[in-house]
Amino acid sequence: MSAPVLMLLASLLFSTMGVCVKLASAHYNAGEIVLYRSLVGMLFIAGLTSVRGGSLRTGVPGMHFWRSLIGVVSLVLWFYAIGQLPLATAITLNYMSSVWMALFLIGGAVLLGSARIDPRLIATVLTGFAGVALVLQPTLERDQFRGALAGLASGVCAAMAYMQVTALGRVGEPEYRVVFYFSLGGLVAGGLLTLATGAHAHAWEGIALLLATGVLATVAQMLMTRAYAIGKALSNASLQYMGIVFSFVYGVLLFDDPVTASALAGMALIIGAGLAATRLRQRSAAAAAHDTSTFES
């Protein structure tokens, strides 16, 4: 399959996973859902690695630890937000990660004393936050404030996790190994949270939702990894935002989530800001690589 098709399928599966998480939230807390989602993912990747003759041994355990830690924090916060907020709102807040990465670039330039900060990056950050204000204003209830904070924080952590995944790729770690140790971290963290908060009794419906969450998330992650390996990053990022559209449709059809002009405009602003931030980061990375090659020659 081509990269665009893989990306669309991954976005659809992630959105469907969000539906399962929201339904499972009626039976389990976020820690339990992370526990079982990670268990399914870890077993799946371990089996796939064994069949393909790969190795899970790594020479950079410290890098995997920090990537897994921040990634699992993001996952727990995101699952909590999905349980508390309209589905499309929770998905949209998590997809703010590209805007947060742009903010990190601005902060890095300030700390390094750079005389020039790209005003377009500043514009993308401001546009993204304007989109958040529009998304939350019409949909947020008083009892959903914690969920909104969790959703925003999950986006921040996701941005940090993406940067760590990039670093792991640069040292030669294959994608399946990164996913395995992330799942292992989720298994440990989910288990600890479950021990702390207590486990709920299982019913067939709950078991099915947990299994579906793990399978959908793992398959979607593999499809997305393959799409980024063979496709163009900006095109993939554009199609990845279809997850917001899919989630919006799911929310309206399955959960009677409200449809307002402000929420739709906010989602559009966040998508636009995320795509612009992705494009600017690509150009910045390409320029840095060109400057380095020029200097070395």
Secondary structure as UniProt FT lines:
FT   HELIX           3..24
FT   TURN            25..27
FT   HELIX           30..52
FT   HELIX           61..84
FT   HELIX           87..94
FT   TURN            95..96
FT   HELIX           97..111
FT   TURN            112..113
FT   HELIX           119..139
FT   HELIX           142..144
FT   HELIX           145..170
FT   TURN            171..172
FT   HELIX           175..197
FT   HELIX           204..230
FT   HELIX           233..240
FT   HELIX           242..255
FT   HELIX           261..296
//
